[in-house]
Amino acid sequence: MLYISNKVSGKENRYNESNNKIFVTNLAAPYICEFFKDQMNEVLKSTDLLICNEDEAFKYNIHNNYGFSNNDVESLKGIALKLHNLEKNNSEKQRVVIITRGIESTLFCSNNTVYEVNVNKLSDKTRVVDTNGAGDTFVAGVFV
């Protein structure tokens, strides 16, 4: 939506804030963090729950000069804390950040603490054919 109209995002954000609704944002793709940085930073001010994968988080880090040079779990924990503590329009609600890492643990940041949540491994008999939509499926699972 950022590349279509930042005005629409702004209206949604104001509605959610004034009606005490939860606003969820997904960084969506690494290129968004590069080419739509300013728009994303504006939307993040209203974001209560941010979900992204490790590549998106690391790219956001690069284009916002966070200073983490490695795409490893410790750097991602630092990035999660930075994202968690970004300026927020509604300071009564803390932002929660979730960073997925494929088959590795998922990072969950809340109350200035980063938790590392192990994921269940697929059995050796399971063959993954296509990972398209895996992130969308994860996000849907968060809401179930």
GROMACS elastic network, one bead per residue, 0.5 to 0.9 nm:
[ bonds ]
;  ai    aj funct       b0    kb
    1     4     6  0.51092   500
    1     5     6  0.61710   500
    1     6     6  0.72602   500
    1     8     6  0.79647   500
    1     9     6  0.71775   500
    2     5     6  0.56127   500
    2     6     6  0.52812   500
    2     7     6  0.88149   500
    2     8     6  0.85622   500
    2     9     6  0.71415   500
    2    32     6  0.83407   500
    2    36     6  0.71035   500
    2    39     6  0.63795   500
    2    40     6  0.70710   500
    2    43     6  0.85910   500
    3     6     6  0.72180   500
    3    32     6  0.84722   500
    3    36     6  0.71718   500
    3    39     6  0.84651   500
    4     7     6  0.89976   500
    4     8     6  0.85113   500
    5     8     6  0.55187   500
    5     9     6  0.69003   500
    5    10     6  0.89279   500
    6     9     6  0.50620   500
    6    10     6  0.61855   500
    6    11     6  0.87770   500
    6    39     6  0.65028   500
    6    40     6  0.89298   500
    6    42     6  0.88129   500
    6    43     6  0.83296   500
    7    11     6  0.63282   500
    7    12     6  0.87305   500
    8    11     6  0.52009   500
    8    12     6  0.63333   500
    8    13     6  0.86135   500
    9    12     6  0.51309   500
    9    13     6  0.60827   500
    9    14     6  0.86826   500
    9    43     6  0.69297   500
   10    13     6  0.50198   500
   10    14     6  0.62026   500
   10    15     6  0.85937   500
   10    42     6  0.83386   500
   10    43     6  0.72011   500
   10    46     6  0.88854   500
   11    14     6  0.52233   500
   11    15     6  0.61663   500
   11    16     6  0.86123   500
   12    15     6  0.51111   500
   12    16     6  0.61075   500
   12    17     6  0.85618   500
   12    23     6  0.85542   500
   13    16     6  0.51728   500
   13    17     6  0.61208   500
   13    18     6  0.85971   500
   13    23     6  0.71679   500
   13    43     6  0.73871   500
   13    45     6  0.88671   500
   13    46     6  0.58409   500
   13    47     6  0.80357   500
   14    17     6  0.51530   500
   14    18     6  0.60733   500
   14    19     6  0.84777   500
   14    46     6  0.80736   500
   15    18     6  0.53221   500
   15    19     6  0.60602   500
   15    20     6  0.83599   500
   15    21     6  0.80007   500
   16    19     6  0.52234   500
   16    20     6  0.57513   500
   16    22     6  0.65618   500
   16    23     6  0.64583   500
   16    46     6  0.82929   500
   17    20     6  0.51367   500
   17    21     6  0.62735   500
   17    22     6  0.79895   500
   17    23     6  0.82220   500
   17    46     6  0.72897   500
   17    89     6  0.80623   500
   17    90     6  0.68064   500
   18    21     6  0.78466   500
   22    47     6  0.77188   500
   22    48     6  0.58813   500
   22    49     6  0.74703   500
   23    46     6  0.67976   500
   23    47     6  0.51569   500
   23    48     6  0.52793   500
   23    49     6  0.64861   500
   23    50     6  0.86978   500
   24    46     6  0.87801   500
   24    47     6  0.57355   500
   24    48     6  0.59733   500
   24    50     6  0.58951   500
   24    51     6  0.77117   500
   25    28     6  0.83729   500
   25    43     6  0.79747   500
   25    44     6  0.74096   500
   25    47     6  0.61254   500
   25    48     6  0.79408   500
   25    49     6  0.63543   500
   25    51     6  0.64064   500
   25    52     6  0.85204   500
   26    29     6  0.85064   500
   26    49     6  0.84723   500
   26    50     6  0.57528   500
   26    52     6  0.55499   500
   26    53     6  0.89310   500
   26   139     6  0.87114   500
   27    30     6  0.74467   500
   27    32     6  0.69602   500
   27    33     6  0.71551   500
   27    40     6  0.79199   500
   27    50     6  0.76118   500
   27    51     6  0.68860   500
   27    52     6  0.54787   500
   27    53     6  0.81371   500
   27    56     6  0.63534   500
   27    57     6  0.78131   500
   27    60     6  0.84538   500
   28    31     6  0.86343   500
   28    32     6  0.69558   500
   28    33     6  0.87714   500
   28    51     6  0.87073   500
   28    52     6  0.69568   500
   28    53     6  0.85972   500
   28    56     6  0.74430   500
   29    32     6  0.55417   500
   29    33     6  0.73521   500
   29    52     6  0.84531   500
   29    53     6  0.86762   500
   29    55     6  0.82217   500
   29    56     6  0.59233   500
   30    33     6  0.55400   500
   30    34     6  0.70213   500
   30    55     6  0.64228   500
   30    57     6  0.78961   500
   30    58     6  0.83420   500
   30    59     6  0.57541   500
   30    60     6  0.73953   500
   31    34     6  0.51005   500
   31    35     6  0.60473   500
   31    36     6  0.78537   500
   31    56     6  0.81631   500
   31    59     6  0.79570   500
   32    35     6  0.54412   500
   32    36     6  0.51430   500
   32    37     6  0.67901   500
   32    40     6  0.77429   500
   32    56     6  0.84521   500
   32    60     6  0.86048   500
   33    36     6  0.58328   500
   33    37     6  0.50203   500
   33    38     6  0.87229   500
   33    40     6  0.71179   500
   33    56     6  0.71828   500
   33    57     6  0.85630   500
   33    59     6  0.62778   500
   33    60     6  0.50577   500
   33    61     6  0.86676   500
   33    62     6  0.87985   500
   33    63     6  0.67292   500
   33    64     6  0.85829   500
   34    37     6  0.55253   500
   34    59     6  0.73100   500
   34    60     6  0.72398   500
   34    62     6  0.85899   500
   34    63     6  0.59698   500
   34    64     6  0.89486   500
   35    38     6  0.84391   500
   36    39     6  0.54212   500
   36    40     6  0.60578   500
   36    41     6  0.85977   500
   37    40     6  0.51367   500
   37    41     6  0.60815   500
   37    42     6  0.86480   500
   37    60     6  0.80092   500
   37    63     6  0.73323   500
   37    64     6  0.79192   500
   38    41     6  0.51274   500
   38    42     6  0.62924   500
   38    43     6  0.87701   500
   39    42     6  0.51582   500
   39    43     6  0.63404   500
   39    44     6  0.86795   500
   40    43     6  0.50943   500
   40    44     6  0.60731   500
   40    45     6  0.88484   500
   41    44     6  0.50639   500
   41    45     6  0.66663   500
   41    86     6  0.89062   500
   42    45     6  0.55325   500
   42    46     6  0.76694   500
   43    46     6  0.56897   500
   43    47     6  0.65236   500
   44    48     6  0.81720   500
   44    50     6  0.80306   500
   44    83     6  0.86763   500
   44    86     6  0.77478   500
   44    87     6  0.80692   500
   44    88     6  0.73616   500
   45    48     6  0.85818   500
   45    86     6  0.71826   500
   45    87     6  0.57044   500
   45    89     6  0.54414   500
   45    90     6  0.81083   500
   46    87     6  0.88298   500
   46    88     6  0.59383   500
   46    89     6  0.56165   500
   46    90     6  0.69008   500
   46    95     6  0.89522   500
   47    50     6  0.65199   500
   47    88     6  0.74885   500
   47    89     6  0.86510   500
   47    95     6  0.66633   500
   47    96     6  0.87005   500
   48    88     6  0.85530   500
   48    90     6  0.87705   500
   48    93     6  0.69340   500
   48    94     6  0.66231   500
   48    96     6  0.61481   500
   48    97     6  0.84056   500
   49    94     6  0.87612   500
   49    95     6  0.56433   500
   49    97     6  0.58917   500
   49    98     6  0.77917   500
   50    83     6  0.83374   500
   50    84     6  0.84517   500
   50    95     6  0.73442   500
   50    96     6  0.62487   500
   50    98     6  0.62176   500
   50    99     6  0.83743   500
   51    96     6  0.84916   500
   51    97     6  0.59565   500
   51    99     6  0.59920   500
   51   100     6  0.78215   500
   51   139     6  0.74227   500
   52    55     6  0.81709   500
   52    56     6  0.60699   500
   52    57     6  0.63698   500
   52    97     6  0.81257   500
   52    98     6  0.64130   500
   52    99     6  0.50573   500
   52   100     6  0.63424   500
   52   135     6  0.80808   500
   53    56     6  0.54232   500
   53    57     6  0.62327   500
   53    58     6  0.86728   500
   53    98     6  0.80969   500
   53    99     6  0.50492   500
   53   101     6  0.59986   500
   53   102     6  0.78655   500
   53   106     6  0.89525   500
   53   135     6  0.76152   500
   54    57     6  0.50875   500
   54    58     6  0.60408   500
   54    59     6  0.85113   500
   54    71     6  0.76135   500
   54    72     6  0.88345   500
   54    73     6  0.89480   500
   54    76     6  0.71576   500
   54    99     6  0.59943   500
   54   100     6  0.60141   500
   54   101     6  0.54822   500
   54   102     6  0.82743   500
   55    58     6  0.51891   500
   55    59     6  0.61024   500
   55    60     6  0.85397   500
   55    71     6  0.78902   500
   55   101     6  0.84965   500
   56    59     6  0.51301   500
   56    60     6  0.60781   500
   56    61     6  0.85516   500
   56    99     6  0.88583   500
   57    60     6  0.50769   500
   57    61     6  0.61888   500
   57    62     6  0.87916   500
   57    76     6  0.72716   500
   57    79     6  0.69623   500
   57    80     6  0.78680   500
   57    83     6  0.88570   500
   57    99     6  0.72695   500
   58    62     6  0.63729   500
   58    63     6  0.88749   500
   58    68     6  0.79675   500
   58    69     6  0.85935   500
   58    70     6  0.82639   500
   58    71     6  0.62757   500
   58    75     6  0.84551   500
   58    76     6  0.71045   500
   58    79     6  0.75053   500
   59    62     6  0.50782   500
   59    63     6  0.63301   500
   59    64     6  0.85646   500
   60    63     6  0.53157   500
   60    64     6  0.60378   500
   60    65     6  0.84281   500
   60    66     6  0.84733   500
   60    79     6  0.86946   500
   61    64     6  0.53002   500
   61    65     6  0.59639   500
   61    66     6  0.50736   500
   61    67     6  0.70538   500
   61    68     6  0.67880   500
   61    69     6  0.87621   500
   61    79     6  0.65655   500
   61    82     6  0.89125   500
   62    65     6  0.52829   500
   62    66     6  0.64786   500
   62    67     6  0.70575   500
   62    68     6  0.74435   500
   62    69     6  0.79315   500
   63    66     6  0.80116   500
   64    67     6  0.85047   500
   65    68     6  0.81312   500
   66    69     6  0.88892   500
   66    78     6  0.89470   500
   66    79     6  0.73954   500
   66    82     6  0.78606   500
   68    71     6  0.78024   500
   68    75     6  0.58365   500
   68    76     6  0.82307   500
   68    78     6  0.78695   500
   68    79     6  0.75801   500
   69    75     6  0.76800   500
   70    73     6  0.87495   500
   70    74     6  0.86406   500
   70    75     6  0.62260   500
   70    76     6  0.84807   500
   71    74     6  0.83513   500
   71    75     6  0.62592   500
   71    76     6  0.66929   500
   72    75     6  0.54309   500
   72    76     6  0.61550   500
   72    77     6  0.87067   500
   73    77     6  0.61529   500
   73    78     6  0.87325   500
   73   101     6  0.88883   500
   73   105     6  0.89380   500
   73   107     6  0.86387   500
   74    77     6  0.50866   500
   74    78     6  0.64861   500
   74    79     6  0.87633   500
   75    78     6  0.50643   500
   75    79     6  0.62196   500
   75    80     6  0.85978   500
   76    80     6  0.60086   500
   76    81     6  0.85967   500
   76    99     6  0.79742   500
   76   107     6  0.81018   500
   77    80     6  0.50079   500
   77    81     6  0.63556   500
   77    82     6  0.87393   500
   77    99     6  0.88675   500
   77   107     6  0.71224   500
   77   108     6  0.88276   500
   77   109     6  0.81817   500
   77   114     6  0.62938   500
   77   115     6  0.85574   500
   77   116     6  0.87862   500
   78    81     6  0.51703   500
   78    82     6  0.63021   500
   78    83     6  0.86912   500
   78   114     6  0.85668   500
   79    82     6  0.50245   500
   79    83     6  0.61262   500
   79    84     6  0.84289   500
   80    83     6  0.51430   500
   80    84     6  0.59839   500
   80    85     6  0.86339   500
   80    97     6  0.62688   500
   80    98     6  0.76262   500
   80    99     6  0.73311   500
   80   107     6  0.77501   500
   80   108     6  0.78875   500
   80   109     6  0.62471   500
   80   114     6  0.72394   500
   81    85     6  0.61838   500
   81    86     6  0.87117   500
   81    97     6  0.81467   500
   81   109     6  0.66622   500
   81   110     6  0.85422   500
   81   112     6  0.64337   500
   81   113     6  0.74142   500
   81   114     6  0.70518   500
   82    85     6  0.52314   500
   82    86     6  0.62546   500
   83    86     6  0.53183   500
   83    87     6  0.89777   500
   83    95     6  0.82273   500
   83    96     6  0.87555   500
   83    97     6  0.70299   500
   84    87     6  0.88719   500
   84    94     6  0.76205   500
   84    95     6  0.54230   500
   84    96     6  0.61527   500
   84    97     6  0.59526   500
   84   109     6  0.67761   500
   84   110     6  0.72879   500
   84   111     6  0.84335   500
   84   112     6  0.72022   500
   85    88     6  0.80088   500
   85    94     6  0.82068   500
   85    95     6  0.73834   500
   85   112     6  0.77074   500
   86    95     6  0.84089   500
   87    91     6  0.83994   500
   88    91     6  0.57643   500
   88    93     6  0.85715   500
   88    94     6  0.81433   500
   88    95     6  0.79132   500
   89    92     6  0.89126   500
   90    93     6  0.60927   500
   90    94     6  0.82187   500
   91    94     6  0.65756   500
   91    95     6  0.89153   500
   94   110     6  0.75094   500
   94   111     6  0.71625   500
   95   109     6  0.84454   500
   95   110     6  0.70940   500
   95   111     6  0.84119   500
   96   108     6  0.73839   500
   96   109     6  0.56965   500
   96   110     6  0.50958   500
   96   111     6  0.79906   500
   97   107     6  0.79072   500
   97   108     6  0.58176   500
   97   109     6  0.50106   500
   97   110     6  0.68905   500
   97   114     6  0.88729   500
   98   106     6  0.71127   500
   98   107     6  0.55975   500
   98   109     6  0.63872   500
   99   106     6  0.58305   500
   99   107     6  0.50175   500
   99   108     6  0.65958   500
   99   109     6  0.85615   500
  100   103     6  0.86397   500
  100   104     6  0.79334   500
  100   105     6  0.72310   500
  100   107     6  0.64153   500
  100   108     6  0.87291   500
  100   135     6  0.80735   500
  100   138     6  0.86834   500
  101   104     6  0.51616   500
  101   105     6  0.60989   500
  101   106     6  0.56740   500
  101   107     6  0.79017   500
  102   105     6  0.76780   500
  102   106     6  0.79865   500
  102   119     6  0.89069   500
  102   134     6  0.88749   500
  102   135     6  0.89227   500
  103   106     6  0.86313   500
  103   118     6  0.89190   500
  103   119     6  0.68082   500
  103   120     6  0.81989   500
  103   121     6  0.70344   500
  103   122     6  0.89113   500
  104   117     6  0.89650   500
  104   118     6  0.69965   500
  104   119     6  0.66546   500
  104   121     6  0.88930   500
  105   116     6  0.60244   500
  105   117     6  0.52708   500
  105   119     6  0.55165   500
  106   115     6  0.82379   500
  106   116     6  0.58355   500
  106   117     6  0.51207   500
  106   118     6  0.63905   500
  106   119     6  0.69899   500
  107   114     6  0.65274   500
  107   115     6  0.56936   500
  107   117     6  0.61736   500
  107   118     6  0.88298   500
  108   113     6  0.81942   500
  108   114     6  0.55989   500
  108   115     6  0.50643   500
  108   116     6  0.64075   500
  108   117     6  0.72575   500
  109   112     6  0.66184   500
  109   113     6  0.54985   500
  109   115     6  0.61180   500
  109   116     6  0.87758   500
  110   113     6  0.54888   500
  110   114     6  0.65994   500
  110   115     6  0.81505   500
  111   114     6  0.83665   500
  118   121     6  0.89741   500
  121   124     6  0.87761   500
  122   125     6  0.79664   500
  122   126     6  0.61577   500
  122   127     6  0.85522   500
  123   126     6  0.54047   500
  123   127     6  0.86499   500
  124   127     6  0.76997   500
  128   131     6  0.71701   500
  130   133     6  0.85425   500
  130   134     6  0.86687   500
  131   134     6  0.53786   500
  131   135     6  0.84465   500
  132   135     6  0.78506   500
  132   136     6  0.86360   500
  133   136     6  0.50862   500
  133   137     6  0.60434   500
  133   138     6  0.85635   500
  134   137     6  0.50545   500
  134   138     6  0.61827   500
  134   139     6  0.87313   500
  135   139     6  0.62567   500
  135   140     6  0.86275   500
  136   139     6  0.51102   500
  136   140     6  0.62110   500
  136   141     6  0.86027   500
  137   140     6  0.50464   500
  137   141     6  0.61710   500
  137   142     6  0.87720   500
  138   141     6  0.50064   500
  138   142     6  0.64072   500
  139   142     6  0.51556   500
  139   143     6  0.69052   500
  140   143     6  0.54380   500
  140   144     6  0.66540   500
  141   144     6  0.51466   500
